[in-house]
């Protein structure tokens, strides 16, 4: 899936504070909040109940929609445990680590602090009950001219063998750079790497998305797992290149 219009790191107290109670959604600026208020989707309850736009993914408790507001494209990801129960095996993770969407916000901050490109988070929030995140949401803005690497591998541009090999090599260089900063992704799949629609010539061109399991670690096993995920997708999408 595509994400955010502008992936240049910026510092803002509003975008780094996580709302922990009520239907409070933290927006990056007043203008963006006004856009969502005019659509009637500026609270956690209304975001989680939203059924407009294009469906990207849906699951028992989670959903992702792509919507257009004022000529801007946003991705709205929500999780609503009030709608369906969470499997018992997942409860410890949610209680001690937070929802995947909360963790995605934290990963966004860690990656940007290390100098990596990520989606621009324009809004986020969470409602908790007895420490369990009942509702959570993250809203990002689409990165113009980018597609995920798995999708790019199916485009006519990927028929150019040299361009394809360079793009796949850039993905590996990016993950190695993440490791050099003492981080592991556990989400190094091609679908989580946005590249320019024309292909990638520099690892810095890649935007990292959907990384709730990012962690500080120098574990050889966890680093090897990141590279194995890359190798699997290169075999799957790379057509032997």
N, C-alpha and C positions, 0 to 999 in steps of 0.2 A: 504494500500500500504506500502511496505517496504521503509526504508530510511536509510541513511548514514552508512558507514563502521565503523567509529570511533566516538562515541558519548561522548568522554571525553572533558569537556570544555577546550577551549584554547583561549588565548587572541591574537587578531591580528587586527591592525588598518584597514587593507584592508577588512576584513570580516564584519566590523561594519559600514563602510561608505556607504551610499546609493547614487548611481549615480542618479543625478536629471536632466540631460540634455544630448542630443545627444544619439548615440547608444553605450553608455559606459556601459560595464558590469564589475563589480568588481569581480575578482577572488581571491580565498584564497591564491594561490601561482602561480608562473610562470609556474611550471610544468603542473598544471591542465589547465591553460590558453592555453599552447602549445598543449595539447591533443585536446581541442575544436577547436583551430585554424586549426589544421590538418584536422578536420572534416568539416571545413567551417561553424561553428556555434558558433562563438565567439562574435557576436553582438546581440543586442536586435532584430533587424530586422530578422536576420537569425535564431535565436532561435524561434521566434514567427512563422516563416514560416516552421519550421522543421516538416517533416512528416515521419521520420525514427524511427526505434525501435518498441517497443510494445506499443499500445495505452492502457493507464490505464483509463483515463476519457476524455471526450470531451463535450463541451457545446458551446453555441452561440459565446461567446468571449473568452472562456478559454479552455486549453488543458493540459494534463499531459501525457508524454511519458517516458517509461523506455528504456534506451539505454546502450549498452556495449561499452566501450572505453578502450583499453589497459588492458583488464581483470578486469576492474572496472565497477561497475554498478551504473548508475546515474538516478535520476528522474528529468526531466525537466518540470517545471510547468510554463505556460505562460498565459498572458492575453493580447489581442490585440483589443483595441476599434477602431482601424482604419479599422478593418475587419467587424465589426458589431456594431450597436448603442447600447449603454447601456440604459436600461429602465429608464425613467425620474425619477421614484420613488427612484432609487439608486444614482442619481447624488449627492445629498447633502452628503451622506456618503463618496463617493469617493473624493469629493472636500475637505471635512474637515478632513477625517481620512486617506485618501490614498486608494490605491487598496488593496484588500485582500492579495496580495503577498507582498506588502510593509509592511502590518501589521504583516504578518507571520514572516518577518525578525525581526521586533521589539519584537514580542512575543518570538522568539528564544533567543534573548539576555536577556530578562527579566527572562525567565525560567532558563537559564543557570546561571545567576547571583544569583538566589535563590537556586542553587544546583541541579536542575532537569535535567534529560537526555533528549536531543532533537536531531534531525537529524543534521549532520554536513553540514552546508551550504557552498558549494564550490564556488558558484557564484550567483550574484543577480544584478539587475539594474532596472531602470525605466526611461522612457521618458515622460515628462509632456508638455502639451500645455494649456496655460491659467489656470494653477494650476490643470488641470485634467490629471491623469495618463493615457496616451494613450497606451503605451506598458509597460509591466512589466514582469519580469521573476525571478524565484528562481530555483537553481539547487542544489540538495542534493545527497549524496552518500548512497547507501544501507547499512543497518545494517545487518551484516552477522548473520545468524542463528535466525533471528527474523521475526515474522509475526504479523499482527494485531490481536487483541483479538477476533474479530468476526470470522475471518478466522480460528484461532486456535481452537475455540469452535466446529468446524466441523471436526477436525482431530482425528485420532485414540487415540492420547494422551489424548484428552478431554473425552474419555470414562471412564477414571479413575475418579470416583466421588470425591475422596479426593483431587486429583491434580486439578480438575476443580474448586472445591469450594475454594481452596487456591488461585488459579489464580484470580478468581473473587473477592475474599476478598482483594487481593493485589491491584487490580484496585481501589477499594473503599478507601483503605488506602492512595494510592497516591493522589487521589483527595482531601481527607481530609488534607493531608500535603500541597497541593497547597493552600487550604483555610487558613491554619495556617500561611502562608506567606503573607496573605492579598491579594490574587489573586483569580479570578474566571476564569473558562475556557470558558464556553458557548460552549464547544466542547468536552464534556466528554464521547462521544460515544465510543463503543468498537473498531470501525474501526480506531479511532484516537489514540489508545494505542498499541504500539508494545511490544510483549512479546517474551521470548525465545521459540523456536519451541518445546522444551520439557516441557513447562509450566513454571509458575512463582511461586517462593517461597519467594520473597522479593519485596516490592514495588519499590525498587531502580532498579530492573531489567527492569522496564518498561520505554520505550522511548515514549515521547509525540510528536505527529506529528499533522500538520494541525490545528494550533490554532490561526487563525487571529483575533478572537474575545476575546482573553485574555485581562483582564483588572484588574487594581488595584481596589478592592472593598471588603467591609465587609458586603455587603447587604445580609441579611438572605434570601430574596427572590431569589437572583441570586445563592447563595450557594445551596439552596434547589433545584433549577432547575438543577444544575450540578448533584446532587444526584439522582434526578428523571430520568435523562437521563441514568445514570448507571443502576438504578433499571429496567428501561424499557428494556435495552439490556440484562440484566441478565435474565429477564423473557423470552425474545425472543430467546436467544442463550443458556441459561443455563440448559434447560430441567428440570426445577424444582429444581435445586441445588443451 
